Amino acid sequence: MIEVDVRGFSCPIPVVRTKKAIEENPNEPITVLVESAVSKENVSRLAQSKGYSINVEETSDGYRLSLSPPGK
């Protein structure tokens, strides 16, 4: 599984790095770690636009987004 840790970064960095991970690993599940609700929403929007399903888990220091590629 691919993990993108963008805690400590503000947008657009979390979206840019998630997009890069999606493009480089097209059929792999990806975990994205963010710390703000804004980043969570922006990354979720990107993933949905690419057809990914998203599971959001609140953590002590932000959110863990599990992105599953289409058809997985």
PDB file of N, H, CA, C and O in Angstrom:
ATOM      1  N   MET A   1       0.841  -1.191   0.000  1.00  0.00           N
ATOM      2  CA  MET A   1       0.000   0.000   0.000  1.00  0.00           C
ATOM      3  C   MET A   1       0.882   1.249   0.000  1.00  0.00           C
ATOM      4  O   MET A   1       1.924   1.296   0.653  1.00  0.00           O
ATOM      5  N   ILE A   2       0.444   2.236  -0.735  1.00  0.00           N
ATOM      6  H   ILE A   2      -0.402   2.197  -1.266  1.00  0.00           H
ATOM      7  CA  ILE A   2       1.159   3.504  -0.849  1.00  0.00           C
ATOM      8  C   ILE A   2       0.664   4.426   0.269  1.00  0.00           C
ATOM      9  O   ILE A   2      -0.536   4.496   0.532  1.00  0.00           O
ATOM     10  N   GLU A   3       1.594   5.134   0.927  1.00  0.00           N
ATOM     11  H   GLU A   3       2.569   5.076   0.713  1.00  0.00           H
ATOM     12  CA  GLU A   3       1.198   6.080   1.971  1.00  0.00           C
ATOM     13  C   GLU A   3       1.753   7.457   1.622  1.00  0.00           C
ATOM     14  O   GLU A   3       2.935   7.614   1.316  1.00  0.00           O
ATOM     15  N   VAL A   4       0.868   8.447   1.676  1.00  0.00           N
ATOM     16  H   VAL A   4      -0.092   8.320   1.925  1.00  0.00           H
ATOM     17  CA  VAL A   4       1.249   9.839   1.420  1.00  0.00           C
ATOM     18  C   VAL A   4       1.026  10.598   2.726  1.00  0.00           C
ATOM     19  O   VAL A   4      -0.113  10.803   3.145  1.00  0.00           O
ATOM     20  N   ASP A   5       2.109  11.012   3.363  1.00  0.00           N
ATOM     21  H   ASP A   5       3.035  10.846   3.023  1.00  0.00           H
ATOM     22  CA  ASP A   5       2.009  11.739   4.627  1.00  0.00           C
ATOM     23  C   ASP A   5       2.213  13.220   4.340  1.00  0.00           C
ATOM     24  O   ASP A   5       3.335  13.671   4.110  1.00  0.00           O
ATOM     25  N   VAL A   6       1.116  13.970   4.357  1.00  0.00           N
ATOM     26  H   VAL A   6       0.205  13.603   4.544  1.00  0.00           H
ATOM     27  CA  VAL A   6       1.194  15.402   4.081  1.00  0.00           C
ATOM     28  C   VAL A   6       0.754  16.224   5.295  1.00  0.00           C
ATOM     29  O   VAL A   6       0.301  17.360   5.155  1.00  0.00           O
ATOM     30  N   ARG A   7       0.891  15.636   6.484  1.00  0.00           N
ATOM     31  H   ARG A   7       1.259  14.713   6.597  1.00  0.00           H
ATOM     32  CA  ARG A   7       0.604  16.397   7.708  1.00  0.00           C
ATOM     33  C   ARG A   7       1.625  17.521   7.797  1.00  0.00           C
ATOM     34  O   ARG A   7       2.809  17.318   7.530  1.00  0.00           O
ATOM     35  N   GLY A   8       1.166  18.688   8.168  1.00  0.00           N
ATOM     36  H   GLY A   8       0.203  18.853   8.385  1.00  0.00           H
ATOM     37  CA  GLY A   8       2.059  19.835   8.264  1.00  0.00           C
ATOM     38  C   GLY A   8       2.104  20.680   7.003  1.00  0.00           C
ATOM     39  O   GLY A   8       2.718  21.747   6.989  1.00  0.00           O
ATOM     40  N   PHE A   9       1.455  20.211   5.942  1.00  0.00           N
ATOM     41  H   PHE A   9       0.956  19.344   5.953  1.00  0.00           H
ATOM     42  CA  PHE A   9       1.415  20.979   4.697  1.00  0.00           C
ATOM     43  C   PHE A   9       0.011  21.527   4.489  1.00  0.00           C
ATOM     44  O   PHE A   9      -0.977  20.870   4.818  1.00  0.00           O
ATOM     45  N   SER A  10      -0.070  22.736   3.938  1.00  0.00           N
ATOM     46  H   SER A  10       0.733  23.270   3.671  1.00  0.00           H
ATOM     47  CA  SER A  10      -1.377  23.296   3.605  1.00  0.00           C
ATOM     48  C   SER A  10      -1.610  23.138   2.106  1.00  0.00           C
ATOM     49  O   SER A  10      -0.674  22.919   1.337  1.00  0.00           O
ATOM     50  N   CYS A  11      -2.869  23.251   1.711  1.00  0.00           N
ATOM     51  H   CYS A  11      -3.629  23.429   2.336  1.00  0.00           H
ATOM     52  CA  CYS A  11      -3.209  23.090   0.295  1.00  0.00           C
ATOM     53  C   CYS A  11      -2.522  24.181  -0.505  1.00  0.00           C
ATOM     54  O   CYS A  11      -2.407  25.314  -0.038  1.00  0.00           O
ATOM     55  N   PRO A  12      -2.071  23.856  -1.691  1.00  0.00           N
ATOM     56  CA  PRO A  12      -2.447  22.687  -2.504  1.00  0.00           C
ATOM     57  C   PRO A  12      -1.521  21.481  -2.370  1.00  0.00           C
ATOM     58  O   PRO A  12      -1.721  20.497  -3.082  1.00  0.00           O
ATOM     59  N   ILE A  13      -0.513  21.511  -1.489  1.00  0.00           N
ATOM     60  H   ILE A  13      -0.350  22.311  -0.911  1.00  0.00           H
ATOM     61  CA  ILE A  13       0.472  20.426  -1.427  1.00  0.00           C
ATOM     62  C   ILE A  13      -0.173  19.048  -1.213  1.00  0.00           C
ATOM     63  O   ILE A  13       0.181  18.115  -1.934  1.00  0.00           O
ATOM     64  N   PRO A  14      -1.100  18.874  -0.261  1.00  0.00           N
ATOM     65  CA  PRO A  14      -1.697  17.539  -0.096  1.00  0.00           C
ATOM     66  C   PRO A  14      -2.377  17.021  -1.369  1.00  0.00           C
ATOM     67  O   PRO A  14      -2.277  15.837  -1.690  1.00  0.00           O
ATOM     68  N   VAL A  15      -3.058  17.898  -2.081  1.00  0.00           N
ATOM     69  H   VAL A  15      -3.140  18.860  -1.820  1.00  0.00           H
ATOM     70  CA  VAL A  15      -3.738  17.496  -3.316  1.00  0.00           C
ATOM     71  C   VAL A  15      -2.708  17.147  -4.393  1.00  0.00           C
ATOM     72  O   VAL A  15      -2.859  16.145  -5.092  1.00  0.00           O
ATOM     73  N   VAL A  16      -1.674  17.960  -4.530  1.00  0.00           N
ATOM     74  H   VAL A  16      -1.551  18.774  -3.963  1.00  0.00           H
ATOM     75  CA  VAL A  16      -0.648  17.730  -5.549  1.00  0.00           C
ATOM     76  C   VAL A  16       0.057  16.397  -5.305  1.00  0.00           C
ATOM     77  O   VAL A  16       0.263  15.620  -6.238  1.00  0.00           O
ATOM     78  N   ARG A  17       0.423  16.136  -4.063  1.00  0.00           N
ATOM     79  H   ARG A  17       0.256  16.767  -3.305  1.00  0.00           H
ATOM     80  CA  ARG A  17       1.144  14.891  -3.755  1.00  0.00           C
ATOM     81  C   ARG A  17       0.234  13.671  -3.884  1.00  0.00           C
ATOM     82  O   ARG A  17       0.685  12.607  -4.308  1.00  0.00           O
ATOM     83  N   THR A  18      -1.038  13.814  -3.526  1.00  0.00           N
ATOM     84  H   THR A  18      -1.405  14.679  -3.182  1.00  0.00           H
ATOM     85  CA  THR A  18      -1.981  12.702  -3.694  1.00  0.00           C
ATOM     86  C   THR A  18      -2.194  12.421  -5.177  1.00  0.00           C
ATOM     87  O   THR A  18      -2.218  11.263  -5.594  1.00  0.00           O
ATOM     88  N   LYS A  19      -2.349  13.466  -5.965  1.00  0.00           N
ATOM     89  H   LYS A  19      -2.330  14.406  -5.626  1.00  0.00           H
ATOM     90  CA  LYS A  19      -2.537  13.301  -7.417  1.00  0.00           C
ATOM     91  C   LYS A  19      -1.337  12.585  -8.023  1.00  0.00           C
ATOM     92  O   LYS A  19      -1.502  11.703  -8.866  1.00  0.00           O
ATOM     93  N   LYS A  20      -0.136  12.956  -7.603  1.00  0.00           N
ATOM     94  H   LYS A  20      -0.002  13.672  -6.918  1.00  0.00           H
ATOM     95  CA  LYS A  20       1.083  12.308  -8.102  1.00  0.00           C
ATOM     96  C   LYS A  20       1.087  10.825  -7.729  1.00  0.00           C
ATOM     97  O   LYS A  20       1.433   9.984  -8.558  1.00  0.00           O
ATOM     98  N   ALA A  21       0.706  10.498  -6.498  1.00  0.00           N
ATOM     99  H   ALA A  21       0.424  11.182  -5.825  1.00  0.00           H
ATOM    100  CA  ALA A  21       0.673   9.097  -6.055  1.00  0.00           C
ATOM    101  C   ALA A  21      -0.354   8.299  -6.852  1.00  0.00           C
ATOM    102  O   ALA A  21      -0.103   7.148  -7.210  1.00  0.00           O
ATOM    103  N   ILE A  22      -1.507   8.901  -7.133  1.00  0.00           N
ATOM    104  H   ILE A  22      -1.711   9.836  -6.842  1.00  0.00           H
ATOM    105  CA  ILE A  22      -2.546   8.238  -7.933  1.00  0.00           C
ATOM    106  C   ILE A  22      -2.022   7.972  -9.347  1.00  0.00           C
ATOM    107  O   ILE A  22      -2.205   6.880  -9.885  1.00  0.00           O
ATOM    108  N   GLU A  23      -1.376   8.964  -9.940  1.00  0.00           N
ATOM    109  H   GLU A  23      -1.227   9.851  -9.503  1.00  0.00           H
ATOM    110  CA  GLU A  23      -0.872   8.811 -11.308  1.00  0.00           C
ATOM    111  C   GLU A  23       0.256   7.783 -11.398  1.00  0.00           C
ATOM    112  O   GLU A  23       0.351   7.059 -12.389  1.00  0.00           O
ATOM    113  N   GLU A  24       1.109   7.712 -10.376  1.00  0.00           N
ATOM    114  H   GLU A  24       1.031   8.300  -9.571  1.00  0.00           H
ATOM    115  CA  GLU A  24       2.239   6.782 -10.397  1.00  0.00           C
ATOM    116  C   GLU A  24       1.849   5.360  -9.996  1.00  0.00           C
ATOM    117  O   GLU A  24       2.570   4.411 -10.307  1.00  0.00           O
ATOM    118  N   ASN A  25       0.720   5.204  -9.310  1.00  0.00           N
ATOM    119  H   ASN A  25       0.135   5.974  -9.058  1.00  0.00           H
ATOM    120  CA  ASN A  25       0.273   3.903  -8.816  1.00  0.00           C
ATOM    121  C   ASN A  25      -1.213   3.733  -9.129  1.00  0.00           C
ATOM    122  O   ASN A  25      -2.035   3.697  -8.213  1.00  0.00           O
ATOM    123  N   PRO A  26      -1.566   3.630 -10.409  1.00  0.00           N
ATOM    124  CA  PRO A  26      -2.965   3.739 -10.828  1.00  0.00           C
ATOM    125  C   PRO A  26      -3.943   2.732 -10.237  1.00  0.00           C
ATOM    126  O   PRO A  26      -5.114   3.073 -10.068  1.00  0.00           O
ATOM    127  N   ASN A  27      -3.532   1.523  -9.918  1.00  0.00           N
ATOM    128  H   ASN A  27      -2.581   1.246 -10.055  1.00  0.00           H
ATOM    129  CA  ASN A  27      -4.489   0.548  -9.398  1.00  0.00           C
ATOM    130  C   ASN A  27      -4.185   0.111  -7.977  1.00  0.00           C
ATOM    131  O   ASN A  27      -4.611  -0.958  -7.541  1.00  0.00           O
ATOM    132  N   GLU A  28      -3.445   0.944  -7.257  1.00  0.00           N
ATOM    133  H   GLU A  28      -3.098   1.812  -7.611  1.00  0.00           H
ATOM    134  CA  GLU A  28      -3.053   0.617  -5.890  1.00  0.00           C
ATOM    135  C   GLU A  28      -3.893   1.407  -4.881  1.00  0.00           C
ATOM    136  O   GLU A  28      -4.217   2.571  -5.117  1.00  0.00           O
ATOM    137  N   PRO A  29      -4.244   0.773  -3.760  1.00  0.00           N
ATOM    138  CA  PRO A  29      -4.870   1.544  -2.676  1.00  0.00           C
ATOM    139  C   PRO A  29      -3.845   2.531  -2.116  1.00  0.00           C
ATOM    140  O   PRO A  29      -2.650   2.239  -2.062  1.00  0.00           O
ATOM    141  N   ILE A  30      -4.326   3.687  -1.706  1.00  0.00           N
ATOM    142  H   ILE A  30      -5.297   3.924  -1.750  1.00  0.00           H
ATOM    143  CA  ILE A  30      -3.440   4.737  -1.203  1.00  0.00           C
ATOM    144  C   ILE A  30      -3.988   5.242   0.123  1.00  0.00           C
ATOM    145  O   ILE A  30      -5.189   5.476   0.262  1.00  0.00           O
ATOM    146  N   THR A  31      -3.098   5.409   1.095  1.00  0.00           N
ATOM    147  H   THR A  31      -2.122   5.219   0.982  1.00  0.00           H
ATOM    148  CA  THR A  31      -3.464   6.018   2.367  1.00  0.00           C
ATOM    149  C   THR A  31      -2.868   7.417   2.392  1.00  0.00           C
ATOM    150  O   THR A  31      -1.680   7.603   2.127  1.00  0.00           O
ATOM    151  N   VAL A  32      -3.704   8.399   2.714  1.00  0.00           N
ATOM    152  H   VAL A  32      -4.669   8.248   2.929  1.00  0.00           H
ATOM    153  CA  VAL A  32      -3.242   9.784   2.788  1.00  0.00           C
ATOM    154  C   VAL A  32      -3.461  10.279   4.212  1.00  0.00           C
ATOM    155  O   VAL A  32      -4.566  10.178   4.745  1.00  0.00           O
ATOM    156  N   LEU A  33      -2.407  10.816   4.828  1.00  0.00           N
ATOM    157  H   LEU A  33      -1.510  10.898   4.395  1.00  0.00           H
ATOM    158  CA  LEU A  33      -2.484  11.368   6.176  1.00  0.00           C
ATOM    159  C   LEU A  33      -2.468  12.890   6.090  1.00  0.00           C
ATOM    160  O   LEU A  33      -1.507  13.483   5.600  1.00  0.00           O
ATOM    161  N   VAL A  34      -3.536  13.514   6.568  1.00  0.00           N
ATOM    162  H   VAL A  34      -4.317  13.033   6.966  1.00  0.00           H
ATOM    163  CA  VAL A  34      -3.638  14.986   6.565  1.00  0.00           C
ATOM    164  C   VAL A  34      -4.009  15.430   7.969  1.00  0.00           C
ATOM    165  O   VAL A  34      -4.481  14.635   8.781  1.00  0.00           O
ATOM    166  N   GLU A  35      -3.786  16.724   8.247  1.00  0.00           N
ATOM    167  H   GLU A  35      -3.402  17.370   7.587  1.00  0.00           H
ATOM    168  CA  GLU A  35      -4.126  17.176   9.592  1.00  0.00           C
ATOM    169  C   GLU A  35      -5.281  18.172   9.633  1.00  0.00           C
ATOM    170  O   GLU A  35      -5.818  18.439  10.709  1.00  0.00           O
ATOM    171  N   SER A  36      -5.672  18.724   8.495  1.00  0.00           N
ATOM    172  H   SER A  36      -5.236  18.507   7.622  1.00  0.00           H
ATOM    173  CA  SER A  36      -6.757  19.709   8.531  1.00  0.00           C
ATOM    174  C   SER A  36      -7.995  19.212   7.792  1.00  0.00           C
ATOM    175  O   SER A  36      -7.909  18.402   6.870  1.00  0.00           O
ATOM    176  N   ALA A  37      -9.144  19.719   8.222  1.00  0.00           N
ATOM    177  H   ALA A  37      -9.213  20.378   8.972  1.00  0.00           H
ATOM    178  CA  ALA A  37     -10.404  19.359   7.573  1.00  0.00           C
ATOM    179  C   ALA A  37     -10.427  19.864   6.128  1.00  0.00           C
ATOM    180  O   ALA A  37     -11.016  19.218   5.261  1.00  0.00           O
ATOM    181  N   VAL A  38      -9.799  20.997   5.863  1.00  0.00           N
ATOM    182  H   VAL A  38      -9.320  21.521   6.568  1.00  0.00           H
ATOM    183  CA  VAL A  38      -9.760  21.544   4.507  1.00  0.00           C
ATOM    184  C   VAL A  38      -8.991  20.596   3.589  1.00  0.00           C
ATOM    185  O   VAL A  38      -9.442  20.301   2.482  1.00  0.00           O
ATOM    186  N   SER A  39      -7.835  20.118   4.042  1.00  0.00           N
ATOM    187  H   SER A  39      -7.468  20.357   4.941  1.00  0.00           H
ATOM    188  CA  SER A  39      -7.054  19.173   3.244  1.00  0.00           C
ATOM    189  C   SER A  39      -7.829  17.880   3.039  1.00  0.00           C
ATOM    190  O   SER A  39      -7.802  17.302   1.953  1.00  0.00           O
ATOM    191  N   LYS A  40      -8.517  17.427   4.077  1.00  0.00           N
ATOM    192  H   LYS A  40      -8.539  17.897   4.959  1.00  0.00           H
ATOM    193  CA  LYS A  40      -9.333  16.204   3.978  1.00  0.00           C
ATOM    194  C   LYS A  40     -10.382  16.365   2.886  1.00  0.00           C
ATOM    195  O   LYS A  40     -10.564  15.469   2.062  1.00  0.00           O
ATOM    196  N   GLU A  41     -11.069  17.496   2.876  1.00  0.00           N
ATOM    197  H   GLU A  41     -10.921  18.224   3.545  1.00  0.00           H
ATOM    198  CA  GLU A  41     -12.110  17.737   1.873  1.00  0.00           C
ATOM    199  C   GLU A  41     -11.526  17.835   0.466  1.00  0.00           C
ATOM    200  O   GLU A  41     -12.083  17.278  -0.479  1.00  0.00           O
ATOM    201  N   ASN A  42     -10.406  18.542   0.328  1.00  0.00           N
ATOM    202  H   ASN A  42      -9.954  18.995   1.096  1.00  0.00           H
ATOM    203  CA  ASN A  42      -9.805  18.728  -0.994  1.00  0.00           C
ATOM    204  C   ASN A  42      -9.261  17.421  -1.562  1.00  0.00           C
ATOM    205  O   ASN A  42      -9.441  17.143  -2.748  1.00  0.00           O
ATOM    206  N   VAL A  43      -8.600  16.617  -0.734  1.00  0.00           N
ATOM    207  H   VAL A  43      -8.454  16.843   0.229  1.00  0.00           H
ATOM    208  CA  VAL A  43      -8.077  15.325  -1.184  1.00  0.00           C
ATOM    209  C   VAL A  43      -9.239  14.384  -1.508  1.00  0.00           C
ATOM    210  O   VAL A  43      -9.179  13.639  -2.487  1.00  0.00           O
ATOM    211  N   SER A  44     -10.288  14.416  -0.695  1.00  0.00           N
ATOM    212  H   SER A  44     -10.336  15.021   0.100  1.00  0.00           H
ATOM    213  CA  SER A  44     -11.466  13.574  -0.955  1.00  0.00           C
ATOM    214  C   SER A  44     -12.102  13.934  -2.295  1.00  0.00           C
ATOM    215  O   SER A  44     -12.493  13.050  -3.057  1.00  0.00           O
ATOM    216  N   ARG A  45     -12.205  15.224  -2.580  1.00  0.00           N
ATOM    217  H   ARG A  45     -11.888  15.943  -1.961  1.00  0.00           H
ATOM    218  CA  ARG A  45     -12.787  15.679  -3.846  1.00  0.00           C
ATOM    219  C   ARG A  45     -11.960  15.190  -5.036  1.00  0.00           C
ATOM    220  O   ARG A  45     -12.510  14.734  -6.038  1.00  0.00           O
ATOM    221  N   LEU A  46     -10.631  15.291  -4.914  1.00  0.00           N
ATOM    222  H   LEU A  46     -10.184  15.662  -4.100  1.00  0.00           H
ATOM    223  CA  LEU A  46      -9.743  14.803  -5.971  1.00  0.00           C
ATOM    224  C   LEU A  46      -9.951  13.301  -6.186  1.00  0.00           C
ATOM    225  O   LEU A  46     -10.113  12.852  -7.320  1.00  0.00           O
ATOM    226  N   ALA A  47      -9.948  12.535  -5.110  1.00  0.00           N
ATOM    227  H   ALA A  47      -9.817  12.900  -4.188  1.00  0.00           H
ATOM    228  CA  ALA A  47     -10.079  11.079  -5.213  1.00  0.00           C
ATOM    229  C   ALA A  47     -11.418  10.699  -5.844  1.00  0.00           C
ATOM    230  O   ALA A  47     -11.474   9.805  -6.689  1.00  0.00           O
ATOM    231  N   GLN A  48     -12.485  11.368  -5.440  1.00  0.00           N
ATOM    232  H   GLN A  48     -12.439  12.093  -4.753  1.00  0.00           H
ATOM    233  CA  GLN A  48     -13.809  11.085  -6.013  1.00  0.00           C
ATOM    234  C   GLN A  48     -13.827  11.400  -7.503  1.00  0.00           C
ATOM    235  O   GLN A  48     -14.447  10.677  -8.282  1.00  0.00           O
ATOM    236  N   SER A  49     -13.155  12.467  -7.900  1.00  0.00           N
ATOM    237  H   SER A  49     -12.651  13.054  -7.267  1.00  0.00           H
ATOM    238  CA  SER A  49     -13.137  12.838  -9.321  1.00  0.00           C
ATOM    239  C   SER A  49     -12.397  11.797 -10.156  1.00  0.00           C
ATOM    240  O   SER A  49     -12.618  11.695 -11.363  1.00  0.00           O
ATOM    241  N   LYS A  50     -11.517  11.024  -9.515  1.00  0.00           N
ATOM    242  H   LYS A  50     -11.338  11.107  -8.535  1.00  0.00           H
ATOM    243  CA  LYS A  50     -10.760   9.967 -10.201  1.00  0.00           C
ATOM    244  C   LYS A  50     -11.452   8.607 -10.065  1.00  0.00           C
ATOM    245  O   LYS A  50     -10.943   7.597 -10.550  1.00  0.00           O
ATOM    246  N   GLY A  51     -12.626   8.586  -9.396  1.00  0.00           N
ATOM    247  H   GLY A  51     -13.039   9.407  -9.002  1.00  0.00           H
ATOM    248  CA  GLY A  51     -13.377   7.345  -9.256  1.00  0.00           C
ATOM    249  C   GLY A  51     -13.011   6.512  -8.043  1.00  0.00           C
ATOM    250  O   GLY A  51     -13.483   5.383  -7.911  1.00  0.00           O
ATOM    251  N   TYR A  52     -12.188   7.034  -7.161  1.00  0.00           N
ATOM    252  H   TYR A  52     -11.804   7.951  -7.268  1.00  0.00           H
ATOM    253  CA  TYR A  52     -11.781   6.293  -5.961  1.00  0.00           C
ATOM    254  C   TYR A  52     -12.875   6.336  -4.901  1.00  0.00           C
ATOM    255  O   TYR A  52     -13.600   7.324  -4.783  1.00  0.00           O
ATOM    256  N   SER A  53     -12.987   5.254  -4.131  1.00  0.00           N
ATOM    257  H   SER A  53     -12.398   4.452  -4.227  1.00  0.00           H
ATOM    258  CA  SER A  53     -13.855   5.296  -2.949  1.00  0.00           C
ATOM    259  C   SER A  53     -12.970   5.675  -1.765  1.00  0.00           C
ATOM    260  O   SER A  53     -11.782   5.353  -1.732  1.00  0.00           O
ATOM    261  N   ILE A  54     -13.564   6.357  -0.806  1.00  0.00           N
ATOM    262  H   ILE A  54     -14.529   6.618  -0.833  1.00  0.00           H
ATOM    263  CA  ILE A  54     -12.803   6.943   0.290  1.00  0.00           C
ATOM    264  C   ILE A  54     -13.371   6.511   1.624  1.00  0.00           C
ATOM    265  O   ILE A  54     -14.583   6.525   1.836  1.00  0.00           O
ATOM    266  N   ASN A  55     -12.477   6.126   2.522  1.00  0.00           N
ATOM    267  H   ASN A  55     -11.492   6.115   2.350  1.00  0.00           H
ATOM    268  CA  ASN A  55     -12.859   5.858   3.902  1.00  0.00           C
ATOM    269  C   ASN A  55     -12.051   6.820   4.767  1.00  0.00           C
ATOM    270  O   ASN A  55     -10.821   6.816   4.719  1.00  0.00           O
ATOM    271  N   VAL A  56     -12.737   7.645   5.558  1.00  0.00           N
ATOM    272  H   VAL A  56     -13.736   7.649   5.597  1.00  0.00           H
ATOM    273  CA  VAL A  56     -12.061   8.646   6.387  1.00  0.00           C
ATOM    274  C   VAL A  56     -12.099   8.196   7.839  1.00  0.00           C
ATOM    275  O   VAL A  56     -13.148   7.833   8.372  1.00  0.00           O
ATOM    276  N   GLU A  57     -10.935   8.230   8.460  1.00  0.00           N
ATOM    277  H   GLU A  57     -10.083   8.525   8.027  1.00  0.00           H
ATOM    278  CA  GLU A  57     -10.817   7.877   9.875  1.00  0.00           C
ATOM    279  C   GLU A  57     -10.164   9.049  10.596  1.00  0.00           C
ATOM    280  O   GLU A  57      -9.110   9.531  10.183  1.00  0.00           O
ATOM    281  N   GLU A  58     -10.795   9.506  11.673  1.00  0.00           N
ATOM    282  H   GLU A  58     -11.652   9.114  12.009  1.00  0.00           H
ATOM    283  CA  GLU A  58     -10.210  10.601  12.440  1.00  0.00           C
ATOM    284  C   GLU A  58      -9.124  10.031  13.343  1.00  0.00           C
ATOM    285  O   GLU A  58      -9.321   9.004  13.992  1.00  0.00           O
ATOM    286  N   THR A  59      -7.977  10.703  13.380  1.00  0.00           N
ATOM    287  H   THR A  59      -7.817  11.537  12.852  1.00  0.00           H
ATOM    288  CA  THR A  59      -6.861  10.263  14.217  1.00  0.00           C
ATOM    289  C   THR A  59      -6.553  11.361  15.229  1.00  0.00           C
ATOM    290  O   THR A  59      -7.151  12.437  15.190  1.00  0.00           O
ATOM    291  N   SER A  60      -5.618  11.083  16.134  1.00  0.00           N
ATOM    292  H   SER A  60      -5.133  10.209  16.166  1.00  0.00           H
ATOM    293  CA  SER A  60      -5.277  12.069  17.161  1.00  0.00           C
ATOM    294  C   SER A  60      -4.642  13.324  16.569  1.00  0.00           C
ATOM    295  O   SER A  60      -4.690  14.394  17.176  1.00  0.00           O
ATOM    296  N   ASP A  61      -4.042  13.191  15.376  1.00  0.00           N
ATOM    297  H   ASP A  61      -4.002  12.322  14.883  1.00  0.00           H
ATOM    298  CA  ASP A  61      -3.374  14.352  14.774  1.00  0.00           C
ATOM    299  C   ASP A  61      -3.931  14.695  13.395  1.00  0.00           C
ATOM    300  O   ASP A  61      -3.225  15.275  12.570  1.00  0.00           O
ATOM    301  N   GLY A  62      -5.191  14.342  13.137  1.00  0.00           N
ATOM    302  H   GLY A  62      -5.765  13.871  13.807  1.00  0.00           H
ATOM    303  CA  GLY A  62      -5.796  14.707  11.855  1.00  0.00           C
ATOM    304  C   GLY A  62      -6.697  13.611  11.317  1.00  0.00           C
ATOM    305  O   GLY A  62      -7.591  13.123  12.008  1.00  0.00           O
ATOM    306  N   TYR A  63      -6.444  13.230  10.065  1.00  0.00           N
ATOM    307  H   TYR A  63      -5.718  13.626   9.503  1.00  0.00           H
ATOM    308  CA  TYR A  63      -7.301  12.258   9.388  1.00  0.00           C
ATOM    309  C   TYR A  63      -6.466  11.279   8.576  1.00  0.00           C
ATOM    310  O   TYR A  63      -5.417  11.629   8.034  1.00  0.00           O
ATOM    311  N   ARG A  64      -6.953  10.046   8.504  1.00  0.00           N
ATOM    312  H   ARG A  64      -7.805   9.762   8.944  1.00  0.00           H
ATOM    313  CA  ARG A  64      -6.358   9.024   7.644  1.00  0.00           C
ATOM    314  C   ARG A  64      -7.407   8.733   6.572  1.00  0.00           C
ATOM    315  O   ARG A  64      -8.507   8.270   6.874  1.00  0.00           O
ATOM    316  N   LEU A  65      -7.055   9.008   5.328  1.00  0.00           N
ATOM    317  H   LEU A  65      -6.162   9.383   5.082  1.00  0.00           H
ATOM    318  CA  LEU A  65      -7.951   8.745   4.200  1.00  0.00           C
ATOM    319  C   LEU A  65      -7.460   7.499   3.466  1.00  0.00           C
ATOM    320  O   LEU A  65      -6.337   7.465   2.964  1.00  0.00           O
ATOM    321  N   SER A  66      -8.303   6.493   3.410  1.00  0.00           N
ATOM    322  H   SER A  66      -9.216   6.521   3.818  1.00  0.00           H
ATOM    323  CA  SER A  66      -7.978   5.275   2.666  1.00  0.00           C
ATOM    324  C   SER A  66      -8.684   5.365   1.325  1.00  0.00           C
ATOM    325  O   SER A  66      -9.913   5.370   1.260  1.00  0.00           O
ATOM    326  N   LEU A  67      -7.899   5.435   0.254  1.00  0.00           N
ATOM    327  H   LEU A  67      -6.901   5.430   0.308  1.00  0.00           H
ATOM    328  CA  LEU A  67      -8.446   5.581  -1.095  1.00  0.00           C
ATOM    329  C   LEU A  67      -8.345   4.241  -1.809  1.00  0.00           C
ATOM    330  O   LEU A  67      -7.262   3.670  -1.934  1.00  0.00           O
ATOM    331  N   SER A  68      -9.484   3.750  -2.274  1.00  0.00           N
ATOM    332  H   SER A  68     -10.364   4.214  -2.172  1.00  0.00           H
ATOM    333  CA  SER A  68      -9.512   2.495  -3.021  1.00  0.00           C
ATOM    334  C   SER A  68      -9.806   2.802  -4.478  1.00  0.00           C
ATOM    335  O   SER A  68     -10.762   3.512  -4.792  1.00  0.00           O
ATOM    336  N   PRO A  69      -8.975   2.261  -5.374  1.00  0.00           N
ATOM    337  CA  PRO A  69      -9.156   2.555  -6.792  1.00  0.00           C
ATOM    338  C   PRO A  69     -10.465   1.968  -7.339  1.00  0.00           C
ATOM    339  O   PRO A  69     -11.032   1.047  -6.751  1.00  0.00           O
ATOM    340  N   PRO A  70     -10.929   2.500  -8.452  1.00  0.00           N
ATOM    341  CA  PRO A  70     -12.175   1.988  -9.048  1.00  0.00           C
ATOM    342  C   PRO A  70     -12.077   0.486  -9.306  1.00  0.00           C
ATOM    343  O   PRO A  70     -11.071  -0.008  -9.815  1.00  0.00           O
ATOM    344  N   GLY A  71     -13.132  -0.221  -8.948  1.00  0.00           N
ATOM    345  H   GLY A  71     -13.949   0.180  -8.534  1.00  0.00           H
ATOM    346  CA  GLY A  71     -13.190  -1.647  -9.204  1.00  0.00           C
ATOM    347  C   GLY A  71     -12.454  -2.505  -8.173  1.00  0.00           C
ATOM    348  O   GLY A  71     -12.323  -3.715  -8.357  1.00  0.00           O
ATOM    349  N   LYS A  72     -11.978  -1.893  -7.101  1.00  0.00           N
ATOM    350  H   LYS A  72     -12.084  -0.910  -6.951  1.00  0.00           H
ATOM    351  CA  LYS A  72     -11.244  -2.675  -6.070  1.00  0.00           C
ATOM    352  C   LYS A  72     -12.032  -2.737  -4.794  1.00  0.00           C
ATOM    353  O   LYS A  72     -11.585  -3.344  -3.821  1.00  0.00           O
TER     354      LYS A  72
END
